[in-house]
Amino acid sequence: MKTSLVALLLALSAVASRQDAAMAQPQASQPQPAQASPSQPQQKKEIKDPAEYNAYVGAVQQTDPAAKISGLEAFLTQYPNSVMKEDALELLMGTYQQAGNQAKVN
């Protein structure tokens, strides 16, 4: 009886250790999520000047393509170094395309 009990405990411990090893391997083989490198930190774009913010939001919220183009051009002229410059330029290009102004897109 003692022998069979010891054999059963050994078998259970062997199975448990295999399960632990099997569970640890997939976690070790999974790629770690990419972390931002120090040379390219993740930036949250935030407009700190209320007038700049109002100009950007006012331009972006326009539904008429001509009004949106006018607002974005005015924003970029007034705030050429804005943190939103790249976004504004992308929106402006898309709005030019929407308006059919291929001369400005090219």
C-alpha positions in Angstrom: 0.0 0.0 0.0 2.8 2.4 0.9 4.6 1.6 -2.3 1.6 2.3 -4.5 0.9 5.6 -2.6 4.5 6.7 -3.1 4.3 5.8 -6.8 1.1 7.7 -7.2 2.7 10.8 -5.5 5.7 10.6 -7.8 3.5 10.3 -10.9 1.4 13.3 -9.8 4.5 15.4 -9.1 5.9 14.4 -12.5 2.7 15.4 -14.3 2.6 18.7 -12.4 6.2 19.6 -13.2 5.5 18.9 -16.9 2.5 21.2 -16.9 4.5 23.9 -15.2 7.2 23.5 -17.9 4.7 23.5 -20.7 3.0 26.6 -19.4 6.3 28.4 -19.0 7.6 27.7 -22.5 4.9 29.5 -24.5 5.3 32.5 -22.3 9.0 32.5 -22.8 8.7 32.1 -26.6 6.1 34.9 -27.0 7.7 38.1 -28.2 7.8 40.9 -25.7 5.8 44.0 -26.7 7.9 46.6 -28.3 8.8 49.4 -26.0 9.5 52.9 -27.1 13.2 53.4 -27.7 14.8 56.4 -26.1 15.5 57.9 -29.5 11.8 58.0 -30.4 9.7 58.7 -27.3 5.9 58.4 -27.6 4.5 61.9 -27.7 1.0 62.9 -26.9 0.1 65.9 -29.0 -1.4 68.6 -26.8 -2.1 72.2 -27.8 -1.4 74.4 -24.8 -2.4 77.8 -26.2 -6.3 78.2 -26.0 -6.3 80.4 -29.1 -4.3 77.9 -31.1 -6.6 75.1 -29.9 -9.7 77.0 -30.9 -8.3 77.8 -34.3 -7.4 74.1 -34.9 -10.7 72.7 -33.6 -12.7 75.3 -35.5 -10.9 74.4 -38.8 -11.2 70.6 -38.3 -14.9 70.7 -37.4 -15.9 72.5 -40.6 -18.1 70.3 -42.8 -17.9 72.3 -46.0 -14.6 71.4 -47.7 -13.9 75.0 -48.8 -14.4 76.3 -45.3 -12.2 73.5 -43.9 -9.5 74.3 -46.4 -9.6 78.0 -45.5 -9.6 77.3 -41.8 -6.7 74.8 -42.0 -4.6 77.2 -44.2 -5.2 80.0 -41.8 -4.3 77.8 -38.9 -1.0 76.7 -40.5 -0.2 80.3 -41.4 -0.9 81.6 -37.9 0.8 78.6 -36.1 3.6 77.3 -38.4 5.3 75.5 -35.5 2.3 73.9 -33.9 2.5 70.4 -32.5 -0.6 69.7 -34.8 1.1 70.9 -38.0 1.6 67.4 -39.4 -2.1 66.4 -38.6 -3.3 69.7 -40.1 -1.3 69.1 -43.3 -2.7 65.6 -43.6 -6.2 66.9 -43.1 -5.6 69.7 -45.6 -4.4 67.3 -48.2 -7.4 65.0 -47.7 -9.8 68.0 -47.9 -8.1 69.2 -51.1 -8.8 65.7 -52.6 -12.4 65.8 -51.3 -12.8 69.2 -52.9 -11.3 67.9 -56.2 -8.4 70.4 -56.0 -5.8 68.2 -57.7 -3.4 71.1 -58.2 -2.9 71.5 -54.5 -2.7 67.7 -53.9 0.2 67.3 -56.3 
